[in-house]
Amino acid sequence: MLREIIFILLPLFFFFFFGYADPAPKCTRSSSFVDFESEFELVQHQLRGHFKIIDDCSFRVSQFDMLSGFDVHFWGAYASDFDNLTTGFIVSDHKLNHTYSNFTFDVQLFPNITWDMIHVLSVWDIPTASNFGHVLIQNVTTTEAKSPSPSGSDGEKKVSVVHTQPTMFDNCKVLNKDFRVRWSLNLKDDSIEIGLEGATGVMNYMAFGWANPNATDSELMVGADVAVTGFKEDGLPFVDDFYITKYSECVKNSENGSVEGVCPDSIYEGPDRVGLVNDTRMIYGHRSDGVSLVRYKRPLSQVDRRYDHPVNQSAKMTVIWALGKIRAPDTVLPYYLPQNHGGLPFETFGHLVLNVSQHVNDCKGPLDAADKEDQDIIIADAKVPLVVSTGPAWHYPNPPNPVKVIYINKKEAPVLRVERGVPVTFSIQAGHDVALYVTSDPVGGNATLRNLTETIYAGGSDAHGVQASPTELIWAPDRNTPDQIYYHSVYEKKMGWRVEVVDGGLSDMYNNSVVLDDQQVTFFWTLTKDSISIAARGEKKSGYLAVGLGSGMVNSYTYVGWVDDNGVGRVDTYWIDGQDASSIHLTRENLTHVRCKTENGIITFEFTRPLVPACSRGKRPECNNIIDPTTPLKVIWAMGSRWSNTHLTERNMHTVTSSRPIRVQLMRGSAEAEQDLLPVLAVHGFMMFLAWGILLPGGILAARYLKHLKGDNWYKIHVYLQYSGLAIVFLALLFAVAELRGFHVSSTHVKFGIAAIFLACIQPVNAFLRPPKQSNVEPATLNRIIWEYLHIIVGRSAIVVGIGALFTGMKHLGDRYALENVHGLTWAMIIWFLVGALSIAYFEYREKQRVRDRIFGRGNWVLGNEEDDALDLLSPTNTNATNKESQASARMEVQLEPLNR
């Protein structure tokens, strides 16, 4: 009982508290445009279809064909001219972004859009401002007298008018995948209109006609009545009536003037009858998206029976068709003549039985040509300037377009093909109202005026000139230039067209290149302020190519280029910390402009990355992958037969690797083998240690602690050790510079070394400028005191800086080669200098003892000063001590002298 009450009360609850929602308002049919019908005018993308206005806010599209675009919408405009179409508006949220094949659907207008606002309804691609096709909407209401209605009121009679397009036919038959025949019968005037549609070359012919009813299946073409259609060199369509007498091209007998083969009807009648027996009449022709369409008309029964066959519209008749190259007119035969079609049956020629009165439509969807581009292609040459001018728009590839467009080398809006790394020179002489620029925007005319952004690769508002005074613009596309960009005018939209950017030689695209170890991989790079662009190409066939930054694959950052099972080129990044597959860790580096391709098994990959990763160091392994252009980059490589990003095993690891790293000097654009320089640097380091660790300090110690020797032996030892040390320093320096092929101040070690050598070189100059020494009883001059202080300070500073150069050199050697014994050698050097410091402390103690004993009389007393030339160069207090000693000697009248002297 309770359940029944709930079921009764629940609807009442919703009624009282929520009420009933109002139904969506229905569209009225008050507009005079209601029931208007038309067919779409085909402009491009093979658009066809019927259009009908259903009511005030919707319309229906039926039998709709269209090749896909990018961002396609129904678009309203006031008129079909360039300015009105490009400033139109979207009328519905219905998108048309894929290929349509005989579709039917209804479209709802936006609430604020009425039919009075739309004079032209276009299928419009927004990014390219491209009109695929459109309908001209007209007011078709007429007023006619009518008998009173049952209610007694009179009214208007709405007449539906259908506007037909020459691209639309009643029937369509597929002849092969790239060739179709369309037709419409007109029995009132005894004619048939035929449309030949083929995805074929612009200078190819399309032929269709009726076979000789009496011919056998093996010779259907002999005696056939065919129409040959195509496009002339000036781009205009043509059709001509042909009669076939022989399986050959049309040839003329020079002796009697007779012709045979596949020839026009007119040629059989002689020169006086040219054109009088051509029963075909051209109606329409166009070529778009790589597809040719020619529509012509011919009689059904009222034909010239010598060269034409009447068509029984209600009977099954054999028709033939063919595709092939066409030969342009010459002085002997002034006709466009088909050449041998060649090929296989039903690929370039064939036949079938057809009843033209039976409705046929097996053409599902538009023809999709493999090559949709018929524009002239100009390939830029680095040595020849491209002449930029303007001219009338006859065959602009992306309608709608202005009346005047850009010409390059006298060709209308051609496709410009350039190579990365190869400079292109433009000679701009299109007038001061046309400023050339190369842009990422497909429309041009300054995208900022349309509230859009664009990347400008060359040119701008200053790139304009005239024929008498052209402006030269040089542009060098680089490896980061996209594959497709555009040339346009800054001041007017859609005056130019596409630029195809293709890969040239990698040596053109990159500033530097070196061959890595074993001559198996070439490494390319270009440095910018904050990033580096890298390419690598294997010189032998392989399944993948890996390039690592490090001394070995272990503890390296590795970039792997490979092509997956779907044929997609990929570049993946890894951190490798071991020698097995489980030690290869996928990373997420910020790579841009990534490309990888394989040609004949040779893999090439490219990418751009920042010099310093954006992430904080230590968080992820790749965050520590910093490239310092001033420091040599150690590069290794590996190749293998197969790479997998998800199931790495020992079987798909490398099969061949580099035998040693190569040190790439990024700033200099050179490279050197890693291990080759190890002995050289080892000898350099040993010689520097011999100089700065033994000879030069030994010379200073001799001057400090050997003055008690008789004569000037201490001085000789001091000089010999200093000059020997300097000579070894210069030999070690020249040895390293010669092997490193240059002298570059980049590392801390080199900076310490230069400073130490500079200070050491000051000492011989200082010694040469030494002021003369005064006698023992005379005070030292100011110049002598300054010299002594300078000599002492510079000498000691040179030793300290030299020791710093030794330790930084050891660290540099360890970082460069990752040697295991570098730490041991460093500790040995530390112990050596500690022992030296302890020895100096001991010698200094002994020296102070000896001086003290001499001053206070302990020891032997002599007449005169036994150390008259024993100047203490290393003690700043030396002068005072000597003066005190001299004064004490002067006060003594008698000095004792040992008896045993």
Secondary structure, DSSP 8 states (H G I E B T S, - for coil): -HHHHHHHHHHHHHHHHH------------STTTT-EEE-EE-STT-EEEEEEEETTEEEEEEEEE---SSEEEEEESSSSHHHHHT-EEEEEEE--S-EEEEEEEEE--TT--GGG-SEEEEEETTTTEEEEEEE----EE-------TTS----EE---EE--TT--SEEEEEETTEEEEEEEEGGGTEEEEEEEE---TTEEEEEEE--TT--GGGSSTT-EEEEEEE-TTS-EEEEEEEE-SSSB-EE-TTT--EESEEEHHHHT-GGGTTTT---EEEEEEEETTEEEEEEEEESS-S-TTT-----TTS-EEEEEEEEEEE---SS--S-EE----S-BTTTEEEEEE-TTS--B---S----S----S-EEE-BTTB-EEEEEEE-SS-SSSS--SEEEEETTEES-EEEEETTS-EEEEE-SBTT--EEEES-SS-S-GGGGT----EEEE-TT--B-SSS-EEEEE---TTS-SEEEEEESSSSS---EEEEE---HHHHSSEEEE-GGG-EEEEEEE-SSEEEEEEEESS--SEEEEEESSSSTTEEEEEEEE-TTS-EEEEEEEE-SSSGGGEEE-----EEEEEEEETTEEEEEEEEESS-SS-BTTBGGGG----TTS-EEEEEEEES---SS---GGGS-SEE-SS-EEEETTTTEEEETGGGHHHHHHHHHHHHHIIIIIHHHHHHHHHH-TTSSTTHHHHHHHHHHHHHHHHHHHHHHHHHHHHTS----SHHHHHHHHHHHHHHHHHHHHHT------TTS---HHHHHHHHHHHHHHHHHHHHHHHHHHHHHHHHHHHH--TTHHHHHHHHHHHHHHHHHHHHHHHHHHHHHHHHHHTT-S---SS-TTTT---TT-TTHHHHHHHHHHHHHH-S-----TT-
